[in-house]
Structures are given as C-alpha cells and as structure tokens.
Amino acid sequence: MGEHGTAESDSGEHGTAESDSGEHGPGRHAHGRPHGSTRPAGLLRGDEGFEEAVTDGVFNVVAAATGEPLPLPDAIVFPQTEADVVEIVRAARATGQRIAVRSGGHSWVASTVRGDGVLVDLEAFDGVELDAPALRATVGAGVRGGDLSPQLVAAGVAFPVGHCGRPAVGGFLLGGGLGVNWGHWKPACFSIRSLRVVTADGEAVTASPVENDDLFWLARGSGPGFPGVVTAFELELQPLPRAIRVSTWSFPLTDLAAVTAWITDASPLLPTNVELSLVTSGPQRPGGLGADDPHPLVVGVAATVFAADDDEARRALAPLGDGPATGVEPLDHAAFLDVRLDQLHVPVDATYPEGARYLADTFWFSGDLVETTALLPDLMAKAPSGRSYVLAGLPANGAGADLLTPGEAAYGMHDTTCLIVYTIWDDPADDARNRAWLDEVAAALEPTATGNFISEADIRHRPERVPGSFRAEDWERIQQLRRRFDPDGVFHSYPGE
C-alpha cells in the first residue's frame, strides 16, 4: 500500500553485512553511491532540466488534488553519500532554506514537492546489503520494493515489502509500511532495527531502541512530517515462506452483502498469515471489459497465505470454503495460485497506470465488514471514472485493533478494517467531477470512521487528516518531538500545514 513521505533515512550498521551474491553493482551501497553517478550535483529553478528533474519523480500529475501545476522548489539536489546529505542540510540551515526529501514512489499528494526550499532526491541510496543467516538487511532509502524483493527471494528471506513494486522503502517505512502479510508480520516499520538519520543540526546519527530512541520512535510512522533525512534502514527479516498461495473471487457488486457476510463469518477462523482483502471496482479495472462489460461494478476478494508448505496453506484457507452461500455465483474464481514473493506486486502495479491523475483518501473502522461497506454500491455507481475503486484491508482478519502495542511507535492508529478510496482518470476536464466524488465518499464514510492512514490520506486538501492518522497521545508526542529535533523548522512540515 503505497510509499509516501517527506523525509527518508539511512539505517543502522554498515559494512558488516554481505549480500547473498556479494555484489551490489559498481559503487552502490545502502548509505549512498560514492562513484559512477551520472546525475548533476543539483539544479536550480530556471536551469535546463530542472522542472523535469522535479516532476519526473512525481507519481501523480495532479498537484495537491486541485488540478493546479505543482509548486516547484528553489532547487533539487542529488546526494551520493551520507556526507553529501550532511553538507546539504548544513548549507540549507545556514541560508534559511527549508528541506523536503523524497525516496521515490506513490505519494499521490506529491508530499515532497513544495513551493520553496530544497528538494533532496535519494535515488542514489539504492544499495542492499543482506545477511541472510542472521535475518538482517541494510537497505538504502531509495531502494524500490520491486528491486528489493527479488534479492530477498534469492537469499531465501522475506520482509513485508509494499504491495506495489515501484515505491522506494524510505517513505514507505516512515509512513508505517502496510506491506504484504502485515497482519502477521505487522506493518513494516516494526521490522526496523535501526536507521541512519541526518538531523536538522546537520549531524549523522544512528537511531535505535537503545540510541536516540525518541528519534527512532518518531521515524516509525510519522510519515512526511519526519524532521530528518533517513539514508538507510537496518531491517529484521523473516524466513521466506515456501508456499505463498493466492485464491481470488469476483462477484457482481449487487452481491456485496452476501460476500461481506461470508468474509465476516470466515475471518475469525483464518490464521493471521492469511492476508484478506476486498475491493469494489468499476468497468475500467484491470481485466475489465470497459463499456461492454455486462457487470460493470464488481466486488473482488483475494486471500493470500504465507505458509511453509502446501498442506499448511490449504488448512489456512479452508475456512473460506468454496465462497459465499448457495445461490451467489462468482463471475470468476482462481484457486490456490502459486505466486512468488517478488511477483505479488505485479497485479497491484497494474492498478496504478503511469501518467494518470489520482485522488485518494483512507479511513479506519471498528465495525464489522457488512456495516462498513454497506454504502459502497451506491457510491461506486456514482463514480465518474471506471478506474475508481475502494479497497478494504482486514489486518489479522478482524483482530487488527489489537495488532499493535499502544505507544510502541508513532504509527499506532489501527483498527478492524481500513478502507482506501482511489479515483483514477486521464482527462484534466474531469478533475472537478472526480474531486467532487471523493468528497462525497469521504462525507459518507467520515461519521463512522475511527481514523485515517497518513500515507494515502487526502492530507493536502484536508489537513485534519494528519492528526486523524494518529492516536491522540501519539500525536501530542509527535508534535513535541518534531519541535525538539527541528526547532528552527529546517524541514518542511506536513503538506497542508
């Protein structure tokens, strides 16, 4: 589920872990790329190639969900090493320029592109150092999930990588990291062992549970308001599940009540290593038939199990049976597909075409799935774009409210079901219609929602989504720590503030 963030970081220990192959490519390291870069050190507004350098790294062509052009920074810089980042931060501090940071990915609100100051691009921080026997890795903030997962598979290890392959790990982890198997392995930020941070003072430090622990707490989930540049992460890995199996169903949206009743009954019987999701979508969905589709609105269910072998996988999926009650027939059903960890992102990436226009918002709910999704058929029927969809994630299959230890990290807003609303279209003339639809969906869902998810919430248009993405106690601490670590406002705050 996406990658988002304004400040990324470097991680724990360097130079001790080796990759499975011993090769990272010429000059590539988790903490930066000291040799061989073809990028300029930086570009100023007005320089040839400046605007392209800023916008090429932007996932969404609609700025701030308004249809207006992106506000451009004064400069963009491409550090190659942690020492470069230190120099950049110190120079910006001395000149009074503010800093935004991007690792690259799916920040549909373009949270890293601001109308002033310096944009620090961490694409060079793309190294991976694996110590498979110790189940440890050090990864640069700019490593894309789709590049990391094949290396993990080759080494026989796993990590809750993002559901999409294009986002880099920096913002993904800072925003919490709702990755694969998140109801069992927890959101990915809880697998961070330590990280390297260049602070607002221009100092490079390690943050961990025993060193700069408040900074470590803040980095795990504060998202685009994190006051530092994370250059690398030291991660806790998992043994690679040898039987990753996926079963999917698709039904007419008119059968939503029966489908959600089926899922509600089965969920308590599913082990946490089954990741269950439900999505309502329109005729332009991947694999849809467009205007000729006899079932333009559908509800799909996907169950992915991360097991040691086929026997365990079959037992884990057994509570789902053959589907809903008799009389509800699927439009399509695929059972027990064998999918590698490094291929899970492929169908998800197809949902997000490059160059499209995006709006999104997110909502947590504590009620059961039937109640939570009851409004979706009417709302989906009004969607101006056939690519729009609403995804329901059920971490730990109904036990999501108890998945996290309160106060353990900045990321603590969690509940039974997370609804992620996306509208996707191409024509700028349709901007206002899609904005109005998302606003209508939000107005319908807000009265019963318990919170939001910072990485995919409508935080530019609705800045109240920022505090709404945290427990009240955690939000108070986040504000205090941001003032403590960046009293002079060297780093840009959350978009919309």
C-alpha positions, 0 to 999 in steps of 0.5 A, a space after each residue: 500500500 503505497 510509499 509516501 513521505 517527506 523525509 527518508 533515512 539511512 539505517 543502522 550498521 554498515 559494512 558488516 553485512 554481505 549480500 547473498 551474491 556479494 555484489 551490489 553493482 559498481 559503487 552502490 551501497 545502502 548509505 549512498 553511491 560514492 562513484 559512477 553517478 551520472 546525475 548533476 550535483 543539483 539544479 536550480 529553478 530556471 536551469 535546463 532540466 530542472 522542472 523535469 528533474 522535479 516532476 519526473 519523480 512525481 507519481 501523480 500529475 495532479 498537484 495537491 488534488 486541485 488540478 493546479 501545476 505543482 509548486 516547484 522548489 528553489 532547487 533539487 539536489 542529488 546526494 551520493 553519500 551520507 556526507 553529501 546529505 550532511 553538507 546539504 542540510 548544513 548549507 540549507 540551515 545556514 541560508 534559511 532554506 527549508 528541506 523536503 526529501 523524497 525516496 521515490 514512489 506513490 505519494 499521490 499528494 506529491 508530499 515532497 514537492 513544495 513551493 520553496 526550499 530544497 528538494 533532496 532526491 535519494 535515488 542514489 541510496 539504492 544499495 542492499 546489503 543482506 545477511 541472510 543467516 542472521 535475518 538482517 538487511 541494510 537497505 538504502 532509502 531509495 531502494 524500490 520494493 520491486 528491486 528489493 524483493 527479488 534479492 530477498 527471494 534469492 537469499 531465501 528471506 522475506 520482509 513485508 515489502 509494499 504491495 506495489 513494486 515501484 515505491 522506494 522503502 524510505 517513505 514507505 517505512 516512515 509512513 508505517 509500511 502496510 506491506 504484504 502479510 502485515 497482519 502477521 508480520 505487522 506493518 513494516 516499520 516494526 521490522 526496523 532495527 535501526 536507521 541512519 538519520 541526518 538531523 536538522 543540526 546537520 549531524 549523522 546519527 544512528 537511531 535505535 531502541 537503545 540510541 536516540 530512541 525518541 528519534 527512532 520512535 518518531 521515524 516509525 510512522 510519522 510519515 512526511 512530517 519526519 524532521 530528518 533525512 533517513 539514508 538507510 534502514 537496518 531491517 529484521 527479516 523473516 524466513 521466506 515462506 515456501 508456499 505463498 498461495 493466492 485464491 481470488 473471487 469476483 462477484 457482481 457488486 449487487 452481491 456485496 452483502 452476501 460476500 461481506 457476510 461470508 468474509 465476516 463469518 470466515 475471518 475469525 477462523 483464518 490464521 493471521 498469515 492469511 492476508 484478506 482483502 476486498 475491493 469494489 471496482 468499476 468497468 475500467 479495472 484491470 481485466 475489465 471489459 470497459 463499456 461492454 462489460 455486462 457487470 460493470 461494478 464488481 466486488 473482488 476478494 483475494 486471500 493470500 497465505 504465507 505458509 511453509 508448505 502446501 498442506 499448511 496453506 490449504 488448512 489456512 484457507 479452508 475456512 473460506 470454503 468454496 465462497 459465499 452461500 448457495 445461490 451467489 455465483 462468482 463471475 470468476 474464481 482462481 484457486 490456490 495460485 502459486 505466486 512468488 514473493 517478488 511477483 505479488 506486486 505485479 497485479 497491484 502495479 497494474 492498478 496504478 497506470 503511469 501518467 494518470 491523475 489520482 485522488 485518494 483518501 483512507 479511513 479506519 473502522 471498528 465495525 464489522 465488514 457488512 456495516 462498513 461497506 454497506 454504502 459502497 454500491 451506491 457510491 461506486 455507481 456514482 463514480 465518474 471514472 471506471 478506474 475508481 475503486 475502494 479497497 478494504 484491508 482486514 489486518 489479522 482478519 478482524 483482530 487488527 485493533 489489537 495488532 499493535 502495542 499502544 505507544 510502541 511507535 508513532 504509527 499506532 492508529 489501527 483498527 478492524 478494517 481500513 478502507 482506501 478510496 482511489 479515483 483514477 482518470 486521464 482527462 484534466 476536464 474531469 478533475 472537478 467531477 472526480 474531486 467532487 466524488 471523493 468528497 462525497 465518499 469521504 462525507 459518507 464514510 467520515 461519521 463512522 470512521 475511527 481514523 485515517 492512514 497518513 500515507 494515502 490520506 487526502 492530507 493536502 486538501 484536508 489537513 485534519 487528516 494528519 492528526 486523524 492518522 494518529 492516536 491522540 497521545 501519539 500525536 501530542 508526542 509527535 508534535 513535541 518531538 518534531 519541535 525538539 529535533 527541528 526547532 528552527 523548522 529546517 524541514 518542511 512540515 506536513 503538506 497542508 500545514 
